[in-house]
C-alpha cells in the first residue's frame, strides 16, 4: 500500500466567529412630528434590522432540544475530554441539557448502549464505528473527538530508547484490540516495513484482547512483550518503565488520523436534531475552553480520568493528540478506504451514516453570537474538510 494513501487529513487546533447583533427599532405611537431620518440613519437602521432578523432566524433554526436528559458514553481516555469539560464548565446546562456521563470498557459496549437506547451519544473509535456501520448497524458519525493519541509500548528489556519503531516488535508477542484504530495502524506500519504478522523471529505475533484496558494489563504477563495504547496509557507506561515503540502522531503514514468520533443512532439525529445541535454547541464551547484555560481543563479531565495531572497535561497538550469536535469527514473517508484495503471490512455506502449538518448548524449558530480566532479556525477547517 502506498504511503500517500495512508496519510490522514489534519485537524486544526484553533477558530473564530462572526457576530451579528442589533435590535429592531421600537415603533412610536406618538403623534408628535419628528425630524425625517437622514440617509445615513436610514441605512444604519435598515442594517440593524437585517442583522437582528438574521440572528432571530438563526435562533429559530436551532430551536429548543426535543429531549433534555442526555446519556453520554465514553472510554477511560483523556481523548474524550470534550464531554468532561462541557459537563464541568456548565456548557450542557447552558444549552438546556441535563447530561449524565458513564464510562464503558469497549467500543462494542458503547454501540450496544446506543442501540439499546441507554446512550444518546458515545465517543467511539473511528475504525470500530466504520466496521459496525458496514455490518448494518444503524449508527451515524456526527462529530469528532480526537485525532491521533495512540501507539505501542514495549518492555524495556527489548529496547533502551523510545520510538525505536516497529522493527523492535519482531519476534515479540504484542497485545492489541481487534477492530481498533491501534490494530489498524500497527498493520499499516508492519506492511510498510515488510514485516509479516505471525509467530517467528522475523514476524510480529499479535494477541487480541477485548479492550484497551485488558491489552495494557496483559503486559504484566511474562508471555506478552508489548501492547497497544491510547491516551493516557502511553504516559502511564513510561512512568512504569516501559518504552514507547511509536506515537502515531510521529509516523508519516499515520499523521492526523481521525480517531474517536461522536456517534449516535441514525434515526435519533433525524428525530431530535435540536437536541444534537445543542449537544454539539456544548462540545464546541468546551473545545474553545481547552484552548484558553489549560490548567482548568486538566483539572476537569482529572475528575473523570484519575491519573497524575502531569500525565494529563502531556497527553492533552504534549502534541500527541488533538481533541476537536470537527467531524473531519474527508479524513474519515480516507481511513475507511484504508481499512477496506486491510480487509477489516467490506465497502459500503457511508453517506447515510455521516451527518455533518448537525455540526454545521451548531457552529454557525455560535458564530452568529460572537467572534474570535478559535471559532473561526474551526469554521475554516470544516469548510475545507467537510
Residue pairs with C-beta under 8 A, 6 or more apart in sequence:
1 188
1 191
1 192
1 338
1 341
3 192
3 252
3 253
5 334
5 337
5 338
5 341
6 188
6 192
6 253
6 254
6 338
7 252
7 253
7 255
7 256
7 334
8 254
8 255
8 256
8 257
8 258
8 331
8 334
8 335
9 256
9 258
9 328
9 330
9 331
9 334
9 385
10 147
10 255
10 256
10 331
11 144
11 147
11 256
11 258
11 322
11 324
11 326
11 328
11 331
11 381
12 324
12 326
12 377
12 378
12 380
12 381
13 291
13 322
13 324
13 377
14 291
14 373
14 374
14 376
14 377
14 378
15 287
15 288
15 372
15 373
15 374
15 375
15 376
15 377
15 378
15 379
15 380
15 381
16 371
16 372
16 373
16 374
16 375
16 376
16 377
16 379
17 366
17 367
17 368
17 369
17 370
17 371
17 372
17 375
17 376
17 379
18 367
18 368
18 371
18 376
19 368
19 369
19 370
19 371
20 51
20 54
20 55
20 58
20 368
21 51
21 52
21 55
22 47
22 48
22 49
22 51
22 52
22 55
23 48
23 52
24 48
24 49
24 52
25 45
25 48
25 49
28 34
37 45
54 368
55 368
58 364
58 365
58 368
59 365
61 361
61 365
62 274
62 277
62 278
62 361
62 362
62 365
63 274
63 277
64 96
64 274
65 95
65 96
65 97
65 272
65 274
65 275
65 278
66 271
66 272
66 273
66 274
66 275
67 120
67 272
67 275
68 96
68 97
68 98
68 275
69 97
69 98
69 100
70 92
70 97
70 98
70 99
70 100
70 120
70 121
70 275
70 279
71 99
71 100
71 102
71 113
71 118
71 119
71 120
71 121
72 83
72 99
72 100
72 101
72 102
72 119
72 120
72 121
72 122
72 123
73 101
73 102
73 103
73 104
73 109
73 110
73 113
73 114
73 119
73 121
73 122
73 123
74 80
74 83
74 101
74 102
74 103
74 104
74 122
74 123
74 304
75 103
75 104
75 105
75 106
75 107
75 110
75 123
75 212
75 260
76 103
76 105
76 212
76 213
76 305
77 146
77 149
77 230
77 231
77 232
77 260
77 305
78 231
78 232
78 301
78 305
78 312
78 315
78 316
78 323
79 123
79 145
79 146
79 149
79 230
79 231
79 259
79 260
79 321
79 323
80 123
80 145
80 146
80 260
80 304
80 323
81 286
81 290
81 297
81 300
81 301
81 316
81 323
82 145
82 283
82 286
82 287
82 290
82 323
82 325
83 99
83 101
83 123
83 283
83 286
84 101
84 300
84 301
84 303
84 304
84 305
85 91
85 286
85 289
85 290
85 297
85 300
85 301
86 92
86 99
86 282
86 283
86 285
86 286
87 99
87 101
87 300
88 300
88 303
89 285
89 286
89 289
89 296
89 300
91 281
91 282
91 283
91 285
91 286
91 289
92 98
92 99
92 279
92 282
94 282
94 285
95 278
95 279
95 281
95 282
96 278
97 275
97 278
97 279
97 282
99 282
101 304
102 113
102 119
103 304
104 110
104 113
104 122
105 210
105 211
105 213
106 177
106 210
106 211
106 212
107 124
107 125
107 128
107 129
107 132
107 179
107 180
108 128
108 210
110 119
110 122
110 123
110 124
110 263
111 122
111 124
111 128
111 132
111 137
111 139
111 263
113 119
113 122
114 120
114 121
114 122
114 139
114 263
114 264
114 265
115 137
115 138
115 139
115 265
117 265
120 264
120 268
120 275
120 279
121 262
121 263
121 264
121 276
121 279
122 262
122 263
122 264
123 145
123 260
123 261
123 262
123 263
124 260
124 261
124 263
125 180
125 181
125 259
125 260
125 261
126 141
126 181
126 258
126 259
126 260
126 261
126 332
126 335
127 179
127 180
127 181
127 183
127 184
127 335
127 339
127 344
128 179
128 180
129 139
129 141
129 261
129 263
130 332
130 335
130 336
130 339
130 344
130 345
130 350
131 179
131 339
131 344
131 345
132 139
133 139
133 140
133 348
133 350
133 353
134 345
134 346
134 347
134 348
135 345
138 265
138 266
138 267
138 353
139 263
139 264
139 265
139 266
139 353
140 263
140 264
140 265
140 266
140 269
140 352
140 353
140 354
140 355
141 261
141 262
141 263
141 327
141 332
141 353
141 354
141 355
142 262
142 263
142 264
142 269
142 276
142 280
142 327
142 354
142 355
142 356
142 358
142 359
143 261
143 262
143 280
143 283
143 325
143 326
143 327
143 358
143 359
144 258
144 260
144 261
144 262
144 324
144 325
144 326
144 327
144 328
145 259
145 260
145 261
145 262
145 323
145 324
145 325
146 231
146 259
146 260
146 321
146 322
146 323
146 324
147 256
147 257
147 258
147 259
147 321
147 322
147 323
147 324
147 328
147 331
148 247
148 248
148 249
148 254
148 255
148 256
148 257
148 259
148 320
148 321
148 322
149 230
149 231
149 248
149 249
149 259
149 315
149 320
149 321
150 181
150 182
150 185
150 228
150 229
150 230
150 231
150 234
150 247
150 248
150 259
151 182
151 185
151 228
151 229
151 234
151 244
151 245
151 246
151 247
151 248
152 166
152 169
152 174
152 182
152 186
152 226
152 227
152 228
152 229
152 244
152 245
152 246
153 219
153 226
153 227
153 229
153 233
153 234
153 237
153 238
153 242
153 243
153 244
153 245
154 168
154 169
154 172
154 225
154 226
154 242
154 243
154 245
155 219
155 225
155 226
155 242
155 243
156 241
156 242
156 243
158 168
158 172
158 225
158 226
158 243
159 168
159 243
159 245
160 243
161 243
162 238
162 243
162 244
163 244
163 245
163 246
163 247
163 250
164 243
164 245
165 193
165 245
165 246
166 186
166 189
166 190
166 193
166 195
166 204
166 245
166 246
167 193
167 195
168 245
169 190
169 195
169 204
169 225
169 226
169 245
170 195
170 201
170 202
170 203
170 204
171 200
171 201
171 202
171 203
171 204
172 204
172 205
172 225
172 226
173 205
173 207
173 223
173 224
173 225
173 226
174 186
174 204
174 205
174 206
174 207
174 224
174 225
174 226
174 227
174 228
175 207
175 208
175 209
175 214
175 215
175 216
175 218
175 219
175 224
175 226
175 227
175 228
176 182
176 183
176 186
176 206
176 207
176 208
176 209
176 215
176 227
176 228
177 183
177 208
177 209
177 210
177 211
177 212
177 214
177 215
177 228
178 208
179 344
180 212
180 228
181 230
181 257
181 259
182 212
182 228
182 229
182 230
183 206
183 208
183 228
184 338
184 339
184 342
184 344
185 248
185 251
185 254
185 257
186 204
186 206
186 228
187 197
187 342
188 253
188 254
188 338
188 342
189 246
189 251
189 253
189 254
190 196
190 197
190 204
192 253
195 202
195 203
195 204
196 202
196 203
196 204
197 203
197 204
197 205
197 206
198 204
198 205
199 205
207 218
207 224
209 215
209 218
212 228
212 229
212 230
212 233
215 227
215 228
216 227
216 228
216 229
216 233
216 236
216 237
218 224
218 227
219 226
219 227
219 237
219 242
226 245
227 237
229 237
230 259
231 315
231 316
231 320
231 321
232 305
232 307
232 311
232 312
232 314
232 315
234 244
234 247
234 315
234 320
235 307
235 311
235 314
235 315
236 307
236 311
237 244
238 244
239 308
239 311
247 320
248 254
248 255
248 257
249 255
249 319
249 320
249 321
256 331
257 331
257 335
258 328
258 331
258 332
258 335
259 321
261 327
261 332
262 280
262 283
262 325
262 327
264 276
266 352
266 353
266 355
268 276
269 276
269 355
269 358
273 357
273 358
273 361
276 358
277 358
277 361
277 362
277 365
278 362
280 325
280 358
280 359
280 361
280 362
280 363
281 362
281 365
281 366
283 325
284 325
284 362
284 363
284 366
284 375
284 378
285 366
286 325
287 323
287 324
287 325
287 374
287 378
288 372
288 374
288 375
289 296
289 297
290 297
290 316
290 323
291 374
292 374
294 313
294 317
297 316
298 309
298 312
298 313
298 316
299 309
301 312
301 316
302 309
302 312
305 312
314 320
315 321
316 323
324 378
325 359
325 378
326 359
326 378
326 381
326 382
326 385
327 354
327 356
327 359
327 382
327 386
328 385
329 354
329 356
329 385
329 386
330 385
330 386
331 385
332 354
333 350
336 350
339 345
340 346
340 347
356 382
356 386
359 382
360 382
360 386
363 375
363 378
363 379
363 382
366 375
367 375
367 376
367 379
